[in-house]
């Protein structure tokens, strides 16, 4: 990766250039996100690692908010190789502080770009001007020793309660978990002291910029330093260097530091809430990012008829209808409570004219044969809703889905590990010995076309994650891809099929 020669890893802050970003993603969704940023934002320098996608894009906040397969979006400040690990904690903490702490002028540039991307206006801009003056003043004069000591003591005084998690890691009461993974996080808080008896509290608030440090550590460095130690060191450094006020609950700025065996990353969240928190979903069901990924595989085009025969709360239909509004959507479920929840979600999203609901069993759908262009469904396998252990039910479901699907159409299913084993068993029973070709999970292992997100087609070629390229058939359905994804505490698999002929052979 090309970096400025004068300071490796330092991200340029020029507003005339495309910004550098990274977005977190649930395990298995990184390739979907990489293809989405290319298709939606025209992103370049796209780099996939476990749990993150780095990219450069000339995009505003409105465009960035439209990302549907990511969890949380950050402005990228630093991206370095892993920090060297030694037994000297003091030396390691100095290296980490050197990674984050910069001259006030650097943070002025960072805050300027961050505010522009967030689109803040009005009163906040006035506060920003006050903060600019304060930072400039801090760069020109030393803070007196007593004030420094007071800041340091107050930063040390308030540290979040920690809890043990996996070996070598600590998890510190994070404000919001994505549900995809657990990370170590440290948040340091303090009250910024009075700058002088001649200033009122209101003036102090305007002149002090509040911040919070969130630290995630894993791998070798987590065996030497805790996230609390790192967060405390960085927080104290920023208070001393910039004169900011640390605030755990409602900071102006959150500084995200992630250190592992792959890289050292520093970033600032662009939005307070994760991208995965959809404002149009009243009652959450399936993870919205997974639902969007499934819809992106279904090759939805303008005028298409799309069916979810086990729609539950309707998350898949909502994600599809929001992204590809020129299609028509139908949802069926046997549960009255699920249909009621789906109806509430549809009304909240304002999609009553796009999505129709009906009560029906997936084994006997009251719908004409070959009437739908795509069938997308999360086959229930949770604690509250799940299909019976009868292995015969899965082929019954597939057969009914095949019946209502037109030739050339696609079926996209979300299956548990157990249901996947049954699916593979059905594959073997189909009588074909063709091998299963798989990629190793690397986003670059097998090239794939980017999904279109402009309302015309949601086609996403094979090659994302684990690909199933065998020629084995289920009746008239041909496997067209398998994609391993995480649902938090459990893993799941997205299966894609294409109907190649009218005649089934079950």
C-alpha positions as CSV (number, residue, x, y, z in Angstrom):
1,X,0.0,0.0,0.0
2,X,1.4,3.4,-1.0
3,X,1.9,5.8,1.9
4,X,3.4,9.3,2.2
5,X,7.2,8.9,2.5
6,X,7.6,11.5,5.3
7,X,5.5,9.5,7.8
8,X,4.6,5.9,7.0
9,X,1.0,5.0,7.7
10,X,-0.2,8.6,8.2
11,X,-3.4,9.2,6.3
12,X,-3.6,12.4,4.4
13,X,-6.3,14.7,5.5
14,X,-6.8,16.8,2.4
15,X,-10.5,17.3,1.7
16,X,-9.8,17.4,-2.0
17,X,-8.7,13.8,-2.1
18,X,-10.8,10.6,-1.7
19,X,-11.1,9.6,2.0
20,X,-9.6,6.5,3.5
21,X,-12.1,4.4,5.4
22,X,-12.6,1.0,6.9
23,X,-15.8,-0.8,7.8
24,X,-16.3,-3.7,10.1
25,X,-18.2,-6.8,9.0
26,X,-19.6,-10.0,10.4
27,X,-17.5,-13.1,9.7
28,X,-18.1,-14.3,6.2
29,X,-19.6,-11.0,5.0
30,X,-16.3,-9.3,4.2
31,X,-16.3,-10.3,0.5
32,X,-19.9,-9.0,0.2
33,X,-18.9,-5.7,1.7
34,X,-15.8,-5.4,-0.5
35,X,-17.9,-5.9,-3.6
36,X,-20.5,-3.5,-2.3
37,X,-18.1,-0.6,-1.7
38,X,-16.7,-1.1,-5.2
39,X,-20.2,-1.2,-6.8
40,X,-21.9,1.5,-4.7
41,X,-19.0,3.9,-4.0
42,X,-16.6,3.2,-6.8
43,X,-14.0,2.4,-4.1
44,X,-10.4,1.7,-4.8
45,X,-7.5,0.2,-2.8
46,X,-10.0,-2.3,-1.4
47,X,-8.4,-4.6,1.1
48,X,-10.2,-7.4,3.0
49,X,-9.0,-8.8,6.3
50,X,-10.9,-10.8,8.9
51,X,-13.7,-8.6,10.2
52,X,-12.8,-5.5,8.2
53,X,-12.7,-4.0,4.8
54,X,-10.3,-1.0,4.0
55,X,-11.0,1.2,1.1
56,X,-10.6,4.7,-0.5
57,X,-13.6,6.5,-1.9
58,X,-14.7,10.0,-2.8
59,X,-18.1,9.7,-1.1
60,X,-20.2,11.9,1.1
61,X,-22.1,10.9,4.3
62,X,-25.3,10.2,2.4
63,X,-23.6,7.7,0.1
64,X,-21.6,6.1,3.0
65,X,-24.7,5.6,5.0
66,X,-26.2,3.5,2.2
67,X,-23.7,0.6,2.8
68,X,-25.8,-2.4,3.7
69,X,-23.4,-5.3,4.4
70,X,-21.2,-3.5,6.9
71,X,-21.5,-3.1,10.7
72,X,-19.6,0.1,11.6
73,X,-17.9,2.7,9.4
74,X,-14.7,4.5,10.4
75,X,-12.5,7.3,9.0
76,X,-9.1,5.6,8.8
77,X,-6.3,7.6,10.4
78,X,-3.5,5.1,10.7
79,X,-2.8,1.6,9.4
80,X,0.5,0.1,10.4
81,X,2.1,-3.3,10.5
82,X,1.7,-5.1,13.9
83,X,3.6,-3.4,16.7
84,X,6.7,-5.3,17.9
85,X,6.0,-7.2,21.1
86,X,8.5,-7.3,23.9
87,X,8.6,-7.9,27.7
88,X,9.0,-4.2,28.3
89,X,5.5,-2.8,28.9
90,X,6.8,0.8,29.1
91,X,8.4,0.6,25.7
92,X,5.3,-1.0,24.2
93,X,3.0,1.7,25.6
94,X,5.4,4.4,24.3
95,X,5.1,2.8,20.8
96,X,1.3,2.8,21.0
97,X,1.1,6.4,22.2
98,X,3.4,7.4,19.3
99,X,1.0,5.7,16.9
100,X,-2.0,7.7,18.2
101,X,-0.7,11.0,19.7
102,X,0.0,13.7,17.2
103,X,0.6,17.4,17.2
104,X,-2.6,19.5,17.7
105,X,-2.4,20.7,14.1
106,X,-2.8,17.1,12.9
107,X,-6.0,16.7,15.1
108,X,-7.3,20.0,13.7
109,X,-7.1,18.5,10.2
110,X,-8.7,15.2,11.4
111,X,-11.6,16.9,13.1
112,X,-12.2,19.1,10.1
113,X,-12.5,16.2,7.8
114,X,-14.5,14.2,10.3
115,X,-17.0,17.1,10.7
116,X,-17.3,17.5,6.9
117,X,-18.1,13.8,6.5
118,X,-20.6,13.8,9.3
119,X,-22.3,16.9,7.7
120,X,-22.5,18.8,11.0
121,X,-23.9,22.3,10.7
122,X,-25.0,25.3,12.7
123,X,-24.2,25.4,16.4
124,X,-21.7,22.6,16.2
125,X,-19.6,24.6,13.7
126,X,-19.4,27.5,16.2
127,X,-18.2,25.0,18.8
128,X,-15.7,23.7,16.3
129,X,-14.2,27.2,15.8
130,X,-13.8,27.5,19.6
131,X,-12.1,24.1,19.7
132,X,-9.8,25.2,16.9
133,X,-8.7,28.2,18.9
134,X,-8.2,26.1,22.0
135,X,-6.0,23.5,20.1
136,X,-3.9,26.3,18.5
137,X,-3.3,27.8,21.9
138,X,-2.4,24.4,23.3
139,X,0.3,24.0,20.6
140,X,1.9,27.3,21.5
141,X,2.1,27.1,25.3
142,X,2.7,24.6,28.0
143,X,0.0,23.6,30.4
144,X,1.1,24.2,34.0
145,X,2.4,21.3,36.0
146,X,-0.4,21.3,38.5
147,X,-3.1,21.2,35.8
148,X,-1.3,18.3,34.1
149,X,-1.2,16.3,37.3
150,X,-4.9,16.9,38.0
151,X,-5.8,15.7,34.5
152,X,-3.7,12.6,34.8
153,X,-5.1,11.7,38.2
154,X,-8.7,12.1,37.0
155,X,-8.1,10.0,33.9
156,X,-6.6,7.3,36.1
157,X,-9.5,7.5,38.5
158,X,-12.3,6.3,36.2
159,X,-11.8,3.0,34.5
160,X,-14.6,0.7,33.3
161,X,-15.2,-2.6,35.1
162,X,-13.6,-5.4,33.2
163,X,-14.7,-9.0,32.6
164,X,-12.7,-12.1,31.5
165,X,-13.4,-13.5,28.1
166,X,-11.2,-15.7,25.9
167,X,-7.7,-16.5,26.9
168,X,-5.4,-13.6,26.4
169,X,-8.2,-11.1,25.9
170,X,-10.4,-8.9,28.1
171,X,-13.8,-7.4,27.4
172,X,-14.6,-4.1,29.0
173,X,-18.3,-3.2,29.1
174,X,-18.5,-2.1,25.5
175,X,-21.2,0.4,24.7
176,X,-22.6,-1.5,21.7
177,X,-21.8,-5.0,20.5
178,X,-22.5,-5.9,16.9
179,X,-23.4,-9.5,17.8
180,X,-20.8,-10.8,15.4
181,X,-17.9,-11.1,17.8
182,X,-16.5,-10.1,21.2
183,X,-13.6,-7.8,21.4
184,X,-11.5,-6.1,24.1
185,X,-12.5,-2.5,24.6
186,X,-11.2,0.1,27.0
187,X,-12.9,3.4,27.6
188,X,-11.2,6.1,29.7
189,X,-13.1,9.0,31.2
190,X,-12.3,12.1,33.1
191,X,-13.5,15.6,33.8
192,X,-11.5,18.4,32.2
193,X,-10.3,20.8,34.9
194,X,-11.0,24.5,35.0
195,X,-8.7,26.5,32.7
196,X,-8.8,29.6,34.9
197,X,-11.0,31.4,37.4
198,X,-11.9,34.0,34.8
199,X,-13.7,31.5,32.5
200,X,-17.3,30.4,33.0
201,X,-18.3,26.7,32.9
202,X,-20.1,27.3,29.6
203,X,-17.0,28.7,28.0
204,X,-15.0,25.8,29.4
205,X,-17.4,23.3,27.7
206,X,-16.9,25.0,24.4
207,X,-13.2,25.2,24.7
208,X,-12.7,21.6,25.7
209,X,-13.3,18.9,23.1
210,X,-14.6,15.6,24.7
211,X,-13.3,12.2,23.6
212,X,-13.3,8.5,24.4
213,X,-10.7,5.9,23.5
214,X,-12.0,2.5,22.5
215,X,-9.3,-0.2,22.3
216,X,-9.5,-3.7,20.9
217,X,-6.5,-6.0,21.5
218,X,-6.0,-9.6,20.4
219,X,-3.1,-11.9,19.6
220,X,0.4,-11.5,21.0
221,X,0.0,-7.9,22.3
222,X,-3.0,-8.9,24.4
223,X,-0.8,-11.3,26.4
224,X,1.4,-8.4,27.5
225,X,-0.9,-5.4,27.8
226,X,-4.6,-5.1,28.7
227,X,-6.9,-2.9,26.8
228,X,-7.3,-0.8,30.0
229,X,-3.6,-0.1,30.1
230,X,-3.5,0.9,26.5
231,X,-6.7,3.0,26.7
232,X,-5.4,4.8,29.8
233,X,-2.1,5.6,28.3
234,X,-3.6,7.0,25.1
235,X,-6.3,8.9,27.0
236,X,-3.7,10.6,29.3
237,X,-1.6,11.5,26.3
238,X,-4.4,13.1,24.4
239,X,-5.5,15.1,27.5
240,X,-1.9,16.4,27.9
241,X,-1.2,17.0,24.3
242,X,-4.5,18.6,23.2
243,X,-6.3,19.6,26.4
244,X,-9.3,17.6,25.6
245,X,-11.9,16.4,28.1
246,X,-12.4,12.7,28.3
247,X,-16.1,11.6,28.4
248,X,-17.3,8.0,28.6
249,X,-21.0,8.6,28.1
250,X,-21.4,11.2,25.4
251,X,-18.1,12.2,23.8
252,X,-17.7,14.5,20.8
253,X,-15.2,12.1,19.3
254,X,-14.4,8.4,19.7
255,X,-11.0,7.2,18.9
256,X,-10.8,3.6,17.9
257,X,-7.5,1.7,18.4
258,X,-7.3,-1.9,17.2
259,X,-4.1,-3.9,17.7
260,X,-3.6,-7.5,16.6
261,X,-1.1,-9.8,14.8
262,X,-2.2,-8.5,11.4
263,X,-2.1,-4.7,11.8
264,X,-2.3,-1.7,14.0
265,X,-5.3,0.5,13.1
266,X,-6.5,3.9,14.4
267,X,-9.8,5.3,13.2
268,X,-12.8,7.5,14.1
269,X,-16.4,6.2,13.8
270,X,-18.3,8.4,11.3
271,X,-21.8,7.6,12.7
272,X,-22.9,7.0,16.3
273,X,-25.0,4.0,15.4
274,X,-23.8,1.0,13.4
275,X,-24.8,0.9,9.8
276,X,-26.5,-2.4,10.5
277,X,-29.1,-0.6,12.8
278,X,-31.8,0.0,10.2
279,X,-34.2,2.8,11.2
280,X,-36.9,1.3,9.1
281,X,-37.0,-2.0,11.0
282,X,-39.3,-1.9,14.0
283,X,-38.8,-5.4,15.3
284,X,-35.5,-7.1,14.5
285,X,-35.3,-10.6,13.2
286,X,-32.5,-12.0,11.1
287,X,-29.4,-9.8,11.1
288,X,-30.0,-7.1,8.5
289,X,-26.5,-7.5,6.9
290,X,-27.0,-11.2,6.4
291,X,-30.5,-10.6,4.9
292,X,-29.1,-8.0,2.5
293,X,-26.3,-10.4,1.5
294,X,-28.9,-13.1,0.7
295,X,-30.9,-10.7,-1.4
296,X,-27.8,-9.6,-3.3
297,X,-27.4,-13.2,-4.4
298,X,-31.0,-13.5,-5.7
299,X,-30.5,-11.6,-9.0
300,X,-33.5,-9.4,-8.4
301,X,-34.3,-7.2,-11.4
302,X,-37.0,-4.6,-12.1
303,X,-40.5,-6.1,-12.4
304,X,-39.4,-9.4,-10.8
305,X,-41.6,-11.3,-8.4
306,X,-39.8,-12.4,-5.2
307,X,-41.1,-14.8,-2.5
308,X,-40.0,-15.5,1.0
309,X,-42.2,-18.6,2.0
310,X,-41.0,-18.6,5.6
311,X,-40.8,-14.8,6.1
312,X,-40.9,-14.5,9.9
313,X,-40.6,-10.8,10.7
314,X,-39.9,-10.0,7.1
315,X,-36.3,-8.8,7.4
316,X,-35.2,-10.3,4.1
317,X,-38.2,-8.8,2.2
318,X,-37.5,-5.4,3.8
319,X,-33.8,-5.4,2.9
320,X,-34.6,-6.5,-0.7
321,X,-37.5,-4.0,-1.2
322,X,-35.4,-1.1,0.1
323,X,-32.5,-1.9,-2.2
324,X,-34.4,-3.1,-5.3
325,X,-37.8,-1.3,-5.1
326,X,-38.7,-2.0,-8.7
327,X,-39.6,-5.6,-7.9
328,X,-42.7,-7.0,-6.2
329,X,-42.4,-9.0,-3.0
330,X,-44.5,-11.7,-1.3
331,X,-44.1,-13.2,2.2
332,X,-45.7,-16.3,3.7
333,X,-45.6,-17.8,7.1
334,X,-47.7,-20.2,9.2
335,X,-47.3,-18.2,12.4
336,X,-49.8,-15.4,13.2
337,X,-47.4,-13.7,15.6
338,X,-44.7,-13.6,13.0
339,X,-47.0,-12.3,10.3
340,X,-48.2,-9.6,12.7
341,X,-44.6,-8.6,13.4
342,X,-43.8,-8.6,9.7
343,X,-46.8,-6.4,9.0
344,X,-45.6,-3.9,11.7
345,X,-42.2,-3.8,10.1
346,X,-43.6,-3.3,6.6
347,X,-45.8,-0.4,7.8
348,X,-42.9,1.2,9.6
349,X,-40.7,1.0,6.5
350,X,-43.5,2.4,4.4
351,X,-43.5,-0.6,2.0
352,X,-47.1,-1.6,2.1
353,X,-47.4,-1.2,-1.6
354,X,-44.3,-3.3,-2.2
355,X,-44.8,-6.4,0.0
356,X,-47.8,-8.7,0.3
357,X,-48.3,-11.1,3.2
358,X,-50.3,-14.3,3.4
359,X,-50.7,-17.1,5.9
360,X,-49.6,-20.4,4.4
361,X,-47.4,-23.5,5.0
362,X,-44.2,-23.7,3.1
363,X,-45.1,-27.3,2.2
364,X,-48.4,-26.3,0.5
365,X,-48.1,-22.7,-0.9
366,X,-51.4,-21.5,-2.5
367,X,-49.5,-20.0,-5.4
368,X,-49.3,-20.9,-9.1
369,X,-46.4,-23.0,-10.4
370,X,-43.5,-21.1,-12.0
371,X,-44.8,-17.7,-10.9
372,X,-41.8,-16.3,-9.0
373,X,-38.4,-15.1,-10.3
374,X,-36.6,-15.5,-6.9
375,X,-37.2,-17.4,-3.7
376,X,-35.3,-16.3,-0.6
377,X,-35.7,-17.7,2.8
378,X,-34.1,-18.2,6.2
379,X,-35.0,-21.8,7.1
380,X,-35.8,-21.6,10.9
381,X,-33.3,-23.3,13.2
382,X,-33.3,-21.1,16.3
383,X,-34.6,-21.9,19.8
384,X,-38.0,-20.3,19.3
385,X,-38.7,-21.3,15.7
386,X,-37.2,-24.3,13.9
387,X,-38.3,-27.0,11.5
388,X,-38.8,-30.6,12.8
389,X,-36.0,-33.1,13.0
390,X,-37.7,-35.1,10.3
391,X,-35.1,-35.2,7.5
392,X,-37.8,-35.6,4.9
393,X,-39.1,-32.1,5.5
394,X,-36.1,-30.3,3.9
395,X,-36.6,-31.9,0.4
396,X,-40.4,-31.2,0.8
397,X,-39.6,-27.5,1.3
398,X,-37.2,-27.5,-1.6
399,X,-39.7,-29.2,-3.9
400,X,-42.4,-26.7,-3.1
401,X,-40.0,-23.8,-3.6
402,X,-38.9,-25.4,-6.9
403,X,-42.6,-25.7,-8.0
404,X,-43.4,-22.0,-7.7
405,X,-40.0,-20.8,-9.2
406,X,-39.8,-20.1,-12.9
407,X,-37.1,-21.7,-15.1
408,X,-34.0,-19.6,-14.8
409,X,-34.9,-18.3,-11.4
410,X,-32.9,-18.5,-8.2
411,X,-33.4,-19.9,-4.7
412,X,-31.3,-18.5,-1.8
413,X,-31.5,-20.3,1.6
414,X,-30.0,-19.7,5.0
415,X,-29.2,-23.0,6.7
416,X,-27.8,-24.1,10.0
417,X,-24.8,-26.5,10.3
418,X,-27.2,-29.4,10.9
419,X,-29.4,-28.5,7.9
420,X,-26.3,-28.1,5.8
421,X,-25.3,-31.6,6.6
422,X,-28.7,-32.8,5.5
423,X,-28.4,-30.8,2.4
424,X,-25.1,-32.4,1.6
425,X,-26.6,-35.8,2.3
426,X,-29.4,-35.0,-0.2
427,X,-26.7,-34.0,-2.7
428,X,-25.0,-37.4,-2.3
429,X,-28.3,-39.1,-2.7
430,X,-28.8,-37.3,-6.0
431,X,-26.3,-39.7,-7.5
432,X,-23.5,-37.5,-8.8
433,X,-19.9,-37.9,-7.9
434,X,-18.7,-34.5,-9.1
435,X,-16.3,-32.9,-6.5
436,X,-17.1,-29.9,-4.5
437,X,-14.8,-27.0,-5.3
438,X,-14.2,-24.6,-2.5
439,X,-12.3,-21.4,-1.9
440,X,-10.5,-21.0,1.4
441,X,-12.5,-18.0,2.6
442,X,-10.0,-15.4,1.4
443,X,-11.9,-12.7,-0.4
444,X,-9.3,-12.7,-3.2
445,X,-9.2,-16.5,-3.6
446,X,-11.8,-16.5,-6.4
447,X,-12.7,-13.4,-8.4
448,X,-16.3,-12.5,-8.5
449,X,-18.4,-9.8,-10.2
450,X,-19.6,-7.0,-8.0
451,X,-23.2,-6.9,-7.0
452,X,-25.2,-4.2,-8.7
453,X,-27.0,-1.9,-6.3
454,X,-28.6,0.5,-8.7
455,X,-32.0,-1.2,-8.7
456,X,-31.5,-3.2,-11.9
457,X,-30.0,-6.4,-10.7
458,X,-28.6,-7.9,-7.5
459,X,-26.4,-10.5,-9.3
460,X,-23.4,-11.6,-7.4
461,X,-21.2,-14.2,-9.1
462,X,-19.7,-17.2,-7.4
463,X,-16.4,-16.9,-5.6
464,X,-17.5,-15.2,-2.4
465,X,-16.4,-17.2,0.6
466,X,-16.9,-20.9,0.2
467,X,-18.1,-21.7,-3.3
468,X,-20.1,-24.8,-4.3
469,X,-19.4,-25.4,-8.0
470,X,-20.5,-29.1,-8.4
471,X,-23.0,-30.1,-11.1
472,X,-25.2,-32.1,-8.8
473,X,-29.0,-31.5,-9.1
474,X,-32.0,-31.4,-6.8
475,X,-34.7,-32.1,-9.2
476,X,-34.4,-29.2,-11.6
477,X,-32.3,-27.1,-9.1
478,X,-28.6,-26.7,-9.7
479,X,-26.3,-25.6,-6.8
480,X,-24.8,-22.3,-7.6
481,X,-22.8,-21.4,-4.4
482,X,-22.4,-21.9,-0.7
483,X,-21.3,-19.0,1.6
484,X,-20.3,-19.5,5.3
485,X,-21.5,-16.6,7.5
486,X,-21.6,-15.9,11.2
487,X,-24.8,-15.2,13.1
488,X,-23.0,-14.3,16.3
489,X,-23.1,-17.3,18.6
490,X,-23.6,-19.7,15.7
491,X,-22.5,-20.2,12.1
492,X,-24.8,-20.5,9.1
493,X,-24.5,-21.2,5.4
494,X,-26.2,-19.4,2.5
495,X,-27.0,-21.8,-0.3
496,X,-27.9,-20.6,-3.8
497,X,-29.6,-22.7,-6.5
498,X,-30.8,-22.0,-10.0
499,X,-33.7,-23.7,-11.7
500,X,-32.6,-25.1,-15.1
501,X,-35.6,-26.9,-16.3
502,X,-39.4,-27.2,-15.8
503,X,-39.3,-30.9,-14.9
504,X,-38.3,-31.9,-11.4
505,X,-36.9,-35.3,-10.5
506,X,-37.4,-36.0,-6.8
